[in-house]
Amino acid sequence: MGSESGYHAAVLRIALTAALALAFAGSASASFSDPTLAKSLKTQMVKTFKKQAPALKITTVTCTAPTSGVTAKCTAHFTDGSIKGYYPVKATIHDNGKMTWVAQSPKCLNAKTGKYGAC
């Protein structure tokens, strides 16, 4: 399992590096969607939240990686019973291929207004 994890980290690092290089060639200030990073982040978040909040379900994760740097801005949507919301997340790919992430305070959907606010 350890070598499989290392393989996935290497593939993720290579994909992110290639995508960053391609995006940088197009525009110095642009960003791009990164589905590989989003999938890896979702897997880690599901595992973490399964322990911390078993009723919370991570539904979709999207990530936008900058053309320079290694920290992506992600949005992890969730449901918890009838509550719908999202976590703003910062995900960082380190030189060794490992990813770390930090989720900020969640935002919950207000059914009456259709807007997100504090939970």
N, C-alpha and C positions, 0 to 999 in steps of 0.2 A: 504494500500500500504506500510505503514511503517513496519508492521510486516512481509510482504512478503520480503521486502528488507533485514530485519534482518535475516530472514530464509535463504535467498540466501547467505548472508555474512557468516552465521554460517556453511552452507554446504561447501562453498568455503574454509573456514578456516580448517574445518575437513579434507576435501580432500587434501589440501595442506600439512597439518601436517602428515597425513598418508603416502602420497607420499614421503615426506621428510624422514620420518622414514624408509620406505622401501628402498629408494635409499641410505641412509646413511649406512644401513646394508651391502650394496653391495660394496661401494667404497667411501672413504673419499674425493676424489677429483673429482668425477664424477658429472654430471648434468643430468637432464632429461627433457623431453618435458612435458608440462602441458597444455592439451587442455581445462580443466575447467577454468584455469586462463586466457588463451587466449580468450575464449568466453566472459568472464566477462569484460576483458579489451576492447575487440572490441565493446561491447555494450556501455561502457562509452565513448570511443573515438568517435563513430558514433554520439552520442548525443552532445558531445562537438564541434566536427568539423561541425556539421549541422548548428550550430549557427555562428561559426567563418569563415567557408569557405564552403558555401552551395554547390558549384560545386565539391568539393573534396569528393571522395567516398573511404572509408576504405574497402578493398577487403578481405584480409586474414590477420590474426594475429597469430603468433606463439610465444610461450614463452618457455624459458629454465630456469628452477628453479635450483638453487644450492642445493647441499645436506646439506649445513649448511647455516643458515641465512634465511632471509625472503624476500630478494630482487631478483626478477627475471629479466632476460634480455629478452626483447621481440622485435619482428620485426613486424611493422604494415605496410603492403603494401597498396598502394593507387593508384588511378587514378584521374586525374584532367584534363578533356578533353582528349587531346592526350598525356598528360604527365603521365608517370608511374614512381613510386618511392616507397620509404619506409621511415618510421621513426624508428630510434633506440629508444626504450622505456625502462625505468626502472620502474618496478611495485613493490610496497611494500605492503605486507599484514601486517596490524597492529594487536596487541593483541586483539583489540575489534572487529576484523573481517573485518574492512573496508579496502579498497584498495585505495592507492594513486598512481599516476603515473606521470612521467615526460617524455615528448617526446623531444628528441634532434633534432638538425637541420636535415631536410629531405635530403635524397639522391635521385637524379633523374637519370633515365636511359638515357644514351646517345645512341640514335639509331644507330649512325655511328660506335661507338666503341664497343657497347654492354656492357659497364661498367658503374657502378654507380659513380656519383660525386656530387659536390655541385649543388643545384638547382638555 
